Amino acid sequence: MTASLSPDRILQTGAAFWGSKALLSAVELGVFTVLAEGPLTGEQLRVRLGLHQRAVPDFFDTLLALGFLQREGQGARACYSNTAETQHFLDRRSPAYMGGMLEMANDRLYRFWGDLTQALRTGQPQNEIKHTGEPLFAKLYEDPARLEQFMAAMSGISAGNFTLLAEKFDFSPYLTLADVGGATGQLACLVAARHPHLYCTSLDLPKVTDIARRKIAERGMSDRVQAQPFDFFNDPFPQADVITMGMILHDWNLERKLQLMRRAWAALPPGGCLIAVDNLIDDERRHNAFGLLMSLNMLIEFGDAFDYTGADFSRWARQVGFRRTEVLPLAGPGSAAIAYK
């Protein structure tokens, strides 16, 4: 019996941070952006990136073995190039660039996850607040560069989900959409582009609104998507047929989650709906490992915040007055939890 057992999965998971850090460092160094211009030898790539000779060939061959690079040939004359995925998603000049999330993981989250054990023992955040006492968002918003990085990270991790929401959800009965916690205006722009009859508003704090207006203008959507300053725990929710929250509900404890859902219910007309886009954990809590890990990340970031299942959302929605709910699968571990008034 024991002869058929293998420790491989245990060892691979236990050392998974090795591969993770190799990818994160590659994004930080701009490996995939440099190779987007064309194949290079290991030595050419080393010089372009300003690396020590010890990095060659181990670093690039590691990325090859992990499936993030391709290589033609052997030895010193071998040339490295991007895979189709890294060319599309990790070249900083690509419209589909999603490296912002990886940049934030490298700059912030990687070291914070080193204190996961302490978070599990204490239930306390292990991010900036651990050292300064300041809440996460206060720290982010005081540093414009860090705030831009965070906004880029959220855009990168959300693009696939928001695109599929715009494609798969039937927006035809509705005329207005308000995206609460809209960050760069990405969700509002994607939905408006797909559904020309909709007028959308992206709502976030004043410092974020400045970023959103710039990003909306870059997308050429300023005529149909408006960005407005908004504090969703203090300002009244705007009247809209659809209220969306992209990766917002999971940032809060249960009391705050219910508060946001009640405020959305009050602002919606009969027949309107609330759409919460998150990495919903499967109801049996067995399969969506990313959703569960994201919930642990919320522990590290906020302490009492957590991700949730579709059944959780349905129960809360009915508690605050919504008449029915559904879950719409999106990209990978992401889903939209939808509540109808």
C-alpha positions as CSV (number, residue, x, y, z in Angstrom):
1,M,0.0,0.0,0.0
2,T,2.6,2.5,1.1
3,A,4.8,1.6,-1.9
4,S,2.2,3.2,-4.2
5,L,2.3,6.5,-2.3
6,S,4.4,9.4,-3.6
7,P,5.6,12.5,-1.8
8,D,5.8,14.5,-5.0
9,R,2.7,16.6,-4.5
10,I,3.7,17.4,-0.9
11,L,7.2,18.5,-2.0
12,Q,6.0,20.5,-5.0
13,T,3.5,22.4,-2.9
14,G,5.9,22.9,0.0
15,A,8.5,24.4,-2.4
16,A,6.0,26.1,-4.7
17,F,7.3,29.5,-3.4
18,W,10.5,28.9,-5.3
19,G,8.7,28.9,-8.7
20,S,6.4,31.7,-7.6
21,K,9.4,33.9,-6.7
22,A,11.1,33.1,-10.0
23,L,8.1,34.2,-12.0
24,L,7.6,37.3,-9.8
25,S,11.2,38.3,-10.2
26,A,11.0,37.8,-13.9
27,V,8.0,40.2,-14.1
28,E,9.9,42.7,-11.9
29,L,13.0,42.6,-14.1
30,G,10.9,42.9,-17.3
31,V,12.0,39.6,-18.8
32,F,8.9,39.1,-20.8
33,T,8.8,42.7,-22.0
34,V,12.3,42.5,-23.3
35,L,11.7,39.2,-25.1
36,A,8.5,40.6,-26.6
37,E,10.9,42.4,-29.0
38,G,12.3,39.1,-30.2
39,P,14.4,36.0,-29.1
40,L,17.7,36.5,-27.3
41,T,20.5,34.3,-26.1
42,G,21.0,33.9,-22.3
43,E,24.0,36.2,-22.4
44,Q,22.1,38.9,-24.5
45,L,19.2,38.7,-22.1
46,R,21.5,38.9,-19.0
47,V,23.1,42.1,-20.4
48,R,19.8,43.7,-21.3
49,L,18.4,43.0,-17.8
50,G,21.6,43.9,-15.9
51,L,22.0,40.5,-14.2
52,H,25.0,38.8,-12.7
53,Q,26.7,36.0,-14.7
54,R,25.4,33.5,-12.1
55,A,21.9,34.0,-13.4
56,V,22.7,32.3,-16.7
57,P,21.5,29.8,-17.6
58,D,19.7,28.7,-14.4
59,F,17.2,31.6,-14.1
60,F,16.1,31.4,-17.8
61,D,16.1,27.6,-17.9
62,T,14.0,27.6,-14.7
63,L,11.4,29.9,-16.4
64,L,11.6,27.5,-19.4
65,A,11.0,24.4,-17.2
66,L,8.1,26.2,-15.5
67,G,6.5,26.8,-18.9
68,F,6.9,30.6,-19.0
69,L,9.7,30.7,-21.7
70,Q,10.6,28.8,-24.9
71,R,14.1,27.9,-26.0
72,E,15.6,27.0,-29.4
73,G,18.9,25.2,-29.2
74,Q,21.3,24.2,-26.5
75,G,24.2,25.9,-24.8
76,A,25.5,29.5,-25.1
77,R,23.9,30.0,-28.6
78,A,20.4,28.9,-27.5
79,C,17.8,31.6,-27.8
80,Y,14.9,32.3,-25.4
81,S,11.5,33.6,-26.3
82,N,8.1,34.2,-24.7
83,T,5.3,31.6,-24.8
84,A,2.1,32.7,-26.3
85,E,0.7,33.4,-22.8
86,T,3.6,35.4,-21.5
87,Q,3.8,37.4,-24.7
88,H,0.1,38.3,-24.4
89,F,-0.3,38.8,-20.6
90,L,3.2,39.8,-19.3
91,D,4.6,42.2,-21.9
92,R,4.1,45.6,-20.2
93,R,3.2,47.1,-23.5
94,S,0.4,44.7,-24.2
95,P,-3.2,45.9,-23.7
96,A,-3.9,42.5,-22.0
97,Y,-1.0,43.0,-19.5
98,M,-2.0,41.5,-16.1
99,G,1.4,41.7,-14.5
100,G,0.2,44.5,-12.1
101,M,-1.2,41.8,-9.8
102,L,2.1,40.0,-9.9
103,E,4.0,43.2,-9.3
104,M,1.9,43.8,-6.2
105,A,2.4,40.2,-5.1
106,N,6.1,40.6,-5.4
107,D,6.3,44.0,-3.8
108,R,3.8,43.5,-0.9
109,L,2.1,40.1,-0.6
110,Y,5.1,37.8,-0.9
111,R,6.7,38.9,2.4
112,F,3.3,39.3,4.2
113,W,2.4,35.7,3.4
114,G,5.6,34.7,5.3
115,D,3.6,35.6,8.5
116,L,0.5,33.4,7.6
117,T,1.1,31.2,10.7
118,Q,0.9,34.3,12.9
119,A,-2.2,35.4,11.1
120,L,-3.8,32.0,11.8
121,R,-2.9,32.1,15.4
122,T,-4.0,35.7,16.1
123,G,-6.6,36.6,13.4
124,Q,-4.7,39.8,12.9
125,P,-3.6,41.4,9.7
126,Q,0.1,40.9,8.7
127,N,0.4,43.7,6.1
128,E,1.5,47.4,6.6
129,I,-0.9,47.8,9.5
130,K,1.1,45.4,11.5
131,H,4.1,47.8,11.6
132,T,2.4,51.2,11.4
133,G,-1.1,50.7,12.8
134,E,-2.6,52.3,9.7
135,P,-5.4,50.5,7.7
136,L,-4.4,49.1,4.4
137,F,-6.2,51.6,2.2
138,A,-4.9,54.6,4.2
139,K,-1.4,53.4,3.5
140,L,-2.1,52.8,-0.1
141,Y,-3.8,56.2,-0.7
142,E,-1.0,58.2,0.9
143,D,1.5,56.9,-1.7
144,P,0.5,57.8,-5.3
145,A,2.9,55.2,-6.8
146,R,1.7,52.4,-4.5
147,L,-2.0,53.4,-5.2
148,E,-1.3,53.2,-9.0
149,Q,0.3,49.8,-8.5
150,F,-2.7,48.6,-6.5
151,M,-5.1,49.8,-9.2
152,A,-3.1,48.1,-11.9
153,A,-3.1,44.9,-9.9
154,M,-6.9,45.0,-9.5
155,S,-7.3,45.7,-13.2
156,G,-5.0,42.8,-14.2
157,I,-6.7,40.2,-12.0
158,S,-10.2,41.4,-12.9
159,A,-10.1,41.9,-16.6
160,G,-11.1,38.4,-17.6
161,N,-14.0,38.3,-15.1
162,F,-15.3,41.7,-16.1
163,T,-15.1,40.9,-19.9
164,L,-17.0,37.7,-19.4
165,L,-19.6,39.4,-17.2
166,A,-20.2,41.9,-20.0
167,E,-20.6,39.1,-22.5
168,K,-22.6,36.6,-20.5
169,F,-25.0,38.6,-18.4
170,D,-28.2,39.9,-20.0
171,F,-28.0,43.7,-19.6
172,S,-30.7,44.4,-22.1
173,P,-33.5,45.2,-19.6
174,Y,-31.4,47.9,-17.9
175,L,-30.4,51.4,-18.7
176,T,-28.1,52.5,-16.0
177,L,-25.2,50.9,-14.1
178,A,-23.3,52.1,-11.0
179,D,-20.0,50.3,-10.2
180,V,-19.4,50.8,-6.5
181,G,-15.7,50.7,-5.7
182,G,-15.1,51.0,-9.4
183,A,-11.3,51.6,-9.2
184,T,-10.0,52.5,-12.7
185,G,-13.5,52.3,-14.3
186,Q,-12.6,49.0,-16.0
187,L,-15.8,47.2,-15.3
188,A,-18.0,50.1,-16.3
189,C,-16.0,50.6,-19.6
190,L,-16.1,47.0,-20.5
191,V,-19.9,46.7,-19.9
192,A,-20.6,50.0,-21.7
193,A,-18.5,49.0,-24.7
194,R,-20.5,45.8,-25.0
195,H,-23.9,47.3,-24.4
196,P,-24.2,50.8,-26.1
197,H,-27.6,51.4,-24.6
198,L,-26.2,51.5,-21.0
199,Y,-24.9,54.6,-19.2
200,C,-22.4,53.7,-16.5
201,T,-20.9,55.4,-13.5
202,S,-17.7,54.3,-11.7
203,L,-17.7,55.3,-8.0
204,D,-14.6,55.4,-5.8
205,L,-12.7,57.6,-3.4
206,P,-11.5,61.0,-4.8
207,K,-7.8,60.0,-5.3
208,V,-9.0,56.9,-7.2
209,T,-11.4,59.0,-9.3
210,D,-8.6,61.0,-10.8
211,I,-7.0,57.7,-12.0
212,A,-10.4,56.4,-13.3
213,R,-11.1,59.6,-15.3
214,R,-7.7,59.2,-17.0
215,K,-8.2,55.5,-17.7
216,I,-11.7,56.0,-19.0
217,A,-10.5,58.8,-21.3
218,E,-7.7,56.5,-22.6
219,R,-10.4,53.9,-23.5
220,G,-12.3,56.6,-25.4
221,M,-15.4,56.0,-23.2
222,S,-15.8,59.4,-21.5
223,D,-19.0,60.1,-23.3
224,R,-20.8,57.1,-21.7
225,V,-18.8,56.3,-18.6
226,Q,-18.5,58.8,-15.8
227,A,-16.2,58.6,-12.7
228,Q,-17.5,60.2,-9.5
229,P,-15.9,60.5,-6.0
230,F,-17.8,58.3,-3.6
231,D,-17.4,56.8,-0.1
232,F,-19.6,53.7,-0.1
233,F,-20.0,53.6,3.7
234,N,-20.9,57.2,4.1
235,D,-22.4,58.6,0.9
236,P,-25.9,57.6,-0.3
237,F,-25.8,55.0,-3.1
238,P,-26.9,56.4,-6.4
239,Q,-30.1,55.3,-8.0
240,A,-29.3,52.8,-10.8
241,D,-30.9,49.7,-12.5
242,V,-27.7,47.6,-11.8
243,I,-25.2,48.1,-9.0
244,T,-22.0,46.2,-9.4
245,M,-19.2,45.5,-6.9
246,G,-16.0,44.0,-8.4
247,M,-13.8,42.4,-5.7
248,I,-15.4,44.6,-3.0
249,L,-17.5,42.4,-0.8
250,H,-14.6,40.1,0.1
251,D,-12.7,43.0,1.6
252,W,-15.0,43.2,4.6
253,N,-16.4,41.4,7.6
254,L,-19.9,40.1,7.7
255,E,-21.4,43.2,9.3
256,R,-19.9,45.4,6.6
257,K,-20.9,43.0,3.8
258,L,-24.5,43.2,4.9
259,Q,-24.3,46.9,5.2
260,L,-23.2,47.3,1.6
261,M,-25.8,44.8,0.4
262,R,-28.6,46.7,2.3
263,R,-27.5,50.0,0.8
264,A,-27.5,48.5,-2.7
265,W,-31.0,47.0,-2.1
266,A,-32.3,50.4,-1.0
267,A,-30.9,52.2,-4.1
268,L,-32.2,49.7,-6.7
269,P,-35.6,49.9,-8.3
270,P,-37.9,46.8,-8.3
271,G,-36.4,44.4,-10.8
272,G,-33.0,45.9,-10.4
273,C,-30.0,43.8,-9.4
274,L,-26.8,43.7,-7.4
275,I,-23.9,41.9,-9.1
276,A,-20.9,41.0,-6.9
277,V,-17.8,39.7,-8.8
278,D,-15.4,37.7,-6.6
279,N,-13.6,34.4,-6.5
280,L,-16.6,32.6,-5.1
281,I,-15.7,29.5,-3.1
282,D,-17.7,26.4,-4.2
283,D,-20.6,25.6,-1.8
284,E,-18.9,22.4,-0.6
285,R,-15.6,24.3,0.0
286,R,-13.6,21.5,-1.7
287,H,-12.5,22.7,-5.1
288,N,-11.9,26.4,-5.6
289,A,-8.4,26.5,-4.1
290,F,-7.8,30.0,-5.4
291,G,-10.9,31.3,-3.8
292,L,-9.9,29.7,-0.5
293,L,-6.4,31.1,-0.8
294,M,-7.9,34.5,-1.6
295,S,-9.8,34.3,1.6
296,L,-6.6,33.6,3.5
297,N,-5.1,36.6,1.8
298,M,-8.0,38.7,3.2
299,L,-7.0,37.4,6.6
300,I,-3.5,38.7,6.0
301,E,-4.7,42.0,4.6
302,F,-7.6,42.8,6.9
303,G,-8.0,40.2,9.7
304,D,-11.8,39.7,9.8
305,A,-12.4,40.0,6.0
306,F,-13.2,36.8,4.1
307,D,-14.3,35.3,0.8
308,Y,-17.6,33.5,0.5
309,T,-19.7,30.9,-1.3
310,G,-22.6,31.3,-3.5
311,A,-24.8,29.9,-0.8
312,D,-23.5,32.4,1.7
313,F,-24.3,35.3,-0.7
314,S,-27.8,33.9,-1.3
315,R,-28.5,33.7,2.4
316,W,-27.3,37.3,3.0
317,A,-29.2,38.6,0.0
318,R,-32.5,37.2,1.2
319,Q,-31.8,38.5,4.7
320,V,-31.5,42.1,3.4
321,G,-34.6,41.8,1.1
322,F,-33.6,40.5,-2.3
323,R,-36.1,38.1,-3.8
324,R,-33.9,35.7,-5.7
325,T,-30.2,35.0,-6.5
326,E,-28.0,33.2,-9.0
327,V,-24.3,32.5,-9.6
328,L,-22.8,33.1,-13.0
329,P,-19.4,31.4,-13.6
330,L,-16.8,33.7,-15.1
331,A,-13.1,33.2,-15.7
332,G,-11.3,30.4,-13.9
333,P,-12.1,30.7,-10.2
334,G,-14.1,33.9,-10.6
335,S,-17.9,34.2,-10.6
336,A,-20.6,36.8,-10.4
337,A,-23.1,36.5,-7.5
338,I,-26.3,38.2,-8.6
339,A,-29.3,39.3,-6.4
340,Y,-32.5,40.6,-7.9
341,K,-34.8,43.0,-6.1
